[in-house]
Amino acid sequence: MQGLLADLSEAQAKLRQRVDRSPAIIEHADALAKLEALISVRPRVVVLGESNAGKTSLTNLLLDQAIVPDSVIPNTRRPLVLRYAETTRLTGITCNGTIDLTVGDAGQHCTSNLRSLEACIPNPRLAAFDLVDTPGLSTSEQLDAVEIQATDLVLWCTLATQAWKETERSLWMSIPRRHHRDAILVATHRDHLRDDDDVRKVCSRLATETTGCFRSIVFLCASARGEGRTGQRRDSGAAELDDRIHESLCAIAQRRHAAGYRLANRIVRKALTRIERPSAAAQVDGRVMRRFLRWRRGTTR
Amino acid sequence: MFGVGGMGRRGERQCILQSPAEAGYFDPGLRIGTSPARLREELVHTGHLLREVLEPAGTGLVKDALRLLEHQVCRIAVIGQIKAGKSSFINAFVQKPDLLPTDVNPWTTAVTNLHFCSQREPENSAVFQFFGAQEWEQLANGGGKLRELTERLVPGFEPDLLRRHVAALKARAATRLGPEFLNLLGRCHRFATLSPHIVRQYVCQGDLTGSDSANPTVGRYSDITKSADIYLPVGPFDHPVTVTDTPGTNDPFLVRDEITRCCLESADLYMVVLTARQALAPSDVALLRILRGLHKERIIVFLNRIDELADIAKDTETVVASVRRRLRYEFPGADIPLIPGSALWGNCALAKETPNSDHGLGRRAVNYLQHRGFLQQGDVARPAEGDENSSINLRSALFTASGLKPIYEALNEFLGASHYANVLRQVTACFSELARASENVARQELKSLTQDHGPLRNSAARTQGELSRLRGELQRLQEVSSIIDRSAALFNERQIHIVTTELSALRRRLLDKVDARALKERDALTNKLLGGTALRTWTFDTQAMRRELADEFIDGFRRTEVQLLDLQREVVPHLRQLLAVLVPNAGSTAESEIVRRPVPPPTMMPLGATMALDLDNSWWSQLWRARPAPLQRGREIERLIKTEFRQAVEELIKACDRNLTDHVVATTEWSFGTCERIARSNAQHREQLVSHYKSLEQKIDGVADTQTVSEQQHYIAELNDRLESCEAVSRRLESIGRDIGRDLPGARA
């Protein structure tokens, strides 16, 4: 990724040097700048699942910090986006705009018209990705609230003891197919399975029933929460989950990388054509622009 | 593990079929259905006595009533999502911890009926019924109707998922049974003696992945087994009970879902098993909604697996409160029993091994037991080998915490309030009437004979007088009989009229709703498409439609019910009059005992059937791509909705019609049958007397010879006996009636 970014800035610099000779190529340089910005956006990881599947506990486990409140009955009401920032900040997002919810007057704002919440915290684990915790999913209409289109990696939570029911399967099928390639199935509450034999049986059933739907399946016990001791994390399956997430994110990054290069090459080639033939109509190829906007939204491979 | 000869099938058999009470190591001491069973026995005994003293015409009715009593069974269906713990719950409930096979993956594949106290089949036997060739074909093809519809709408398309399941099913059946498995279809296997090994061959899935540690005989016949009937000895039940275990709902293996739905039609009581951790997930709610309205007094909800909660005491309270709130919202006005517990604890308490920390008594469980006071602080969690007292302590603590006691209590209450109590009441009333009628007749005859006995000599005129009196009475009885027949016919006709008009009106209303909704969807969709929105796919909310139809149906049904019950109320004084004529000394007791029969609620299962509209999104998007024009799509959707729901509505109405017609016929029979029998027996009796007097006429001149006199005296003695027996029977019936009133409260009159 770094290589691509370096190449992009170099290309931009070179193009800008030639601007005085062919002013039209400033548009190409801007296109490259936009591409650079898009590529360096942090990947977005969303935790989905039915009510009480353990999504919030999983979020806390991934953050290694018990920050999101969880409960035994359905508790999360709206999506919570967690990002990295130096200073802690909580923002509420409504249909009209954003409201800054500082700790003091959080209760005063009317919470019913909040569509989602955004929290910026200085948690080191958020340096690699943004994390979104969601309320329990029961119909496919709720996926829009979660902005599934802008997501890179989906983690689906299911209870290990009652894993992969028909309602979960049909909800999964209504998620756009491209997410199936990298997604991870997280079976929570592994401690309720009596022994390794049971874990193996459930694992093989899940593997058979979810072929093609997930990249990997991880068994987790989220109650070994946030003390950060590596030994404990390994036993609880959190280390394996970290590995899998890393794997999936690398695969995503690789694809972005390849697509990034392809697009950059196209833009630069167009720029070169322009430089060599300065009389050609001075318009950035609309098709290229549209293509990479669509790519960012992810509908092309 | 499963003996191949060896250690002893007998040892194993005793293992699963004996409950801990019989084996002697732990007796929870709770029994179900004691009062109804006792009352039923007494009633049956009295019925036999009654048959002996009754006129031949009345015995037919008594025999019918006795047969009805003998066939009373309480059918309990245990339903819930997959892996909710239904099989474990049943094991604990019937106090046989290893009876039904359980596993960490969804395991039950067939509907398993456990029959207790069955009079008809020998104990410890089992019958496994396979699918017929056609049924299996239909099931294997994902439901015949569904496939047909799919093919009609999107020719050449076969949903990917269904195809995979079909292939898996066929391959597995072939591997397990050999290529001749098709010959096994339609048959059934009977076993005169049962063992755990046998049960596991038929009702559980077996290891699908074929790993080497799997036992190849487990689940051999499971793909083709439709149902299993296992006849067991008494268990904790005194009353005949059938407990039905189902494969769960919400199973991604679609085929099994269909099986569950079909078997739920005929249960008397539904036990819904929920998981504490995901209590009342949307599919649980959908299941409850199917049962709503008509069946709300027949549901008991068990919140299983509380042993999995992190902080058992606090979390259980939270979950229970939330579920109760939701239940009150879904079922307004009904008080559905909600019982938290753990089948695991119940099974541990009842198992052969003493409970210890690896086996049900983890740290959290022990904390919980101490918190609730079932276990004292000092009680040891891992008792020494011979320590009987501690072991019993632990077992009873676990059993109490498992929530099974409240279940038993709820069930006893249900038995007392259900229609069993009504049946008992009705039969008691019928027997009382017959007994009293017989008593009357005997008394009258006795009176006339003792009067007659003396002045036999100058009996020419008397005999004539008697004969004409008897003839007059016969005439009147004939009139009464014809009145009874006419009334019965009229009653029947009026009931049927009510049923037909109401049901056809209801059908019309439901179909109108479907059409209106389909039209609305079509317009909405077409407008959206014409407005330029590019839809990738589109789905129809079947649950909302189902709810609407269900509400309308319940409404209509209640209306019919009210009308039928009103009609019954109208008929009651009429019946009273008839009884007064036939049984003159009946007096006031007969009035209070005329019982109205409540109308049994029909099933709403047709509304729960899987429809093409419920299928995969992938199916929908395929359908979508096939039809480009917006108007055509709109029309397609409309047609789809109409077809599916029309069918569901028709099935619903048909089932309701059948139900109500049966009820109507039975009501007529019960209301007027008694009167008719009494009238007929009286008539017969009068005719006997007529012939007797006629024969007497022949010998009128002269003194009564000793033979006739002794005959007479003999007869009079007989009559006296009969009178006494009748009185005794009446008294018994009265006391039974009182017991019913006392022990089986809450029944609707």
Chai-1 contact restraints between the chains, C-beta under 6 A:
chainA,res_idxA,chainB,res_idxB,connection_type,confidence,min_distance_angstrom,max_distance_angstrom,comment,restraint_id
A,N52,B,R277,contact,1.0,0.0,6.0,A-B,restraint_1
A,N52,B,Q278,contact,1.0,0.0,6.0,A-B,restraint_2
A,V72,B,D315,contact,1.0,0.0,6.0,A-B,restraint_3
A,V72,B,T318,contact,1.0,0.0,6.0,A-B,restraint_4
A,V72,B,V319,contact,1.0,0.0,6.0,A-B,restraint_5
A,I73,B,T318,contact,1.0,0.0,6.0,A-B,restraint_6
A,I73,B,S322,contact,1.0,0.0,6.0,A-B,restraint_7
A,S138,B,P282,contact,1.0,0.0,6.0,A-B,restraint_8
A,Q162,B,K83,contact,1.0,0.0,6.0,A-B,restraint_9
A,K165,B,N250,contact,1.0,0.0,6.0,A-B,restraint_10
A,E166,B,N250,contact,1.0,0.0,6.0,A-B,restraint_11
A,E166,B,D251,contact,1.0,0.0,6.0,A-B,restraint_12
A,E166,B,P252,contact,1.0,0.0,6.0,A-B,restraint_13
A,T167,B,N250,contact,1.0,0.0,6.0,A-B,restraint_14
A,T167,B,S283,contact,1.0,0.0,6.0,A-B,restraint_15
A,R169,B,P252,contact,1.0,0.0,6.0,A-B,restraint_16
A,M173,B,D616,contact,1.0,0.0,6.0,A-B,restraint_17
A,M173,B,N617,contact,1.0,0.0,6.0,A-B,restraint_18
A,M173,B,S618,contact,1.0,0.0,6.0,A-B,restraint_19
A,S174,B,N617,contact,1.0,0.0,6.0,A-B,restraint_20
A,H192,B,E308,contact,1.0,0.0,6.0,A-B,restraint_21
A,D198,B,V104,contact,1.0,0.0,6.0,A-B,restraint_22
A,K201,B,V104,contact,1.0,0.0,6.0,A-B,restraint_23
A,K201,B,N105,contact,1.0,0.0,6.0,A-B,restraint_24
A,V202,B,V104,contact,1.0,0.0,6.0,A-B,restraint_25
A,S204,B,T209,contact,1.0,0.0,6.0,A-B,restraint_26
A,R205,B,N105,contact,1.0,0.0,6.0,A-B,restraint_27
A,E209,B,P252,contact,1.0,0.0,6.0,A-B,restraint_28
